[in-house]
């Protein structure tokens, strides 16, 4: 059985990749004049990426909380962990809200193109910045502080 504190690092890469894919897809599709909302091919793909990003962000958030609980049970405490947790919460909430808006636009079959569609790419860019900041602090936890990492003795 996989220790619960190891699940977070395994799944945390999904929201990172998905939000960058969403940014790339929405930007290219917007420049091509495609509707990235509504029930279009581009709209369906963009919505799917947004929903997957939100679902994976929620999963990473939940398992991140469990991993932090394991670390804190061994006496670990750090401001870096608190910042990472706060940013992780913001990522999960923001991606979920974004996915809900995208799903509503899809459900209502609202087709946005041009500058109005490009605003979704700008929101995805902000999401990329938020997830990058979160990842930075997560990297500090693992690579600088060694949280939930087993040190291997070199002989």
Secondary structure, 3 states (H helix, E strand, C coil): CCCHHHHHHHHHHHHHHHHHHHHHHHHHHHHCCCCCCCCCHHHHHHHHHHHHHHHHHHHHHHHHHHHHHHHHHCCCCCHHHHHHHHHHHHHHHHHHHHHHHHHHHHHCCCCCCHHHHHHHHHHHHHHHHHHHHHHHHHHHHHHHCCCCCCCCCCC
